[in-house]
Amino acid sequence: MIPELYTKRLYLRKMHESDASDLFEVWSDPHVTKYMNINNFTKVEQARDMINFLNKLASEKKAIRFAIIELETNEIIGSCGYNMLDFEHLRVEIGYELSKASWGRGYASEAISSLLNYAFLDLDMNRVEAKVEPLNTNSIKTLHRLNFTFEGTLRQAEKSKGKFIDLNVYSKLKTD
């Protein structure tokens, strides 16, 4: 089951098929998907398929993805969550993206803080990690602000959009 999380300005909840058009607006923007391992979407059906895929992973306890809703406007401004849940080693990997209109307003830090609290307090995880392309400076700044530790660069760690990419690894431990 996907919980509901609240912050001062955000509501994080399970994504629904009815969110497809709003999430399509986010996932179709090439500025948003530039550092994601997906190409920007061209059809709403792709967003619907992604929502169903992510919810299936959640039902299998492999991942959790939330829609990020701005409380003031009740608009979906992105998504975030745990790309991977490892209950054996008590670690999760986080991921997040926001609509370009929401950049620079502190929403990413606010959503990630909520993910950290839930991971450490409710899921009893020991480690939260994030993998970020080295040129994604905005995401790196956000992780630094939240006191994540840079652990190193995984060279050509993944194939994304037809080419191998490096990934910087950042982590935060329950004891940090």
ABEGO torsion letter per residue (X at the ends): XBBBBBBAABBBBBBBAAAAAAAAAAAABAAAAAABABBBBABAAAAAAAAAAAAAAAAAGABBBBBBBBAAAGBBAEBBEBABBBAAAGBBBBBBBBBAAABGAGAAAAAAAAAAAAAAAAAGBABBBBBBBAABAAAAAAAAAAGBBBAEBBBGABBBGGBBBBBBBBBBBAAX
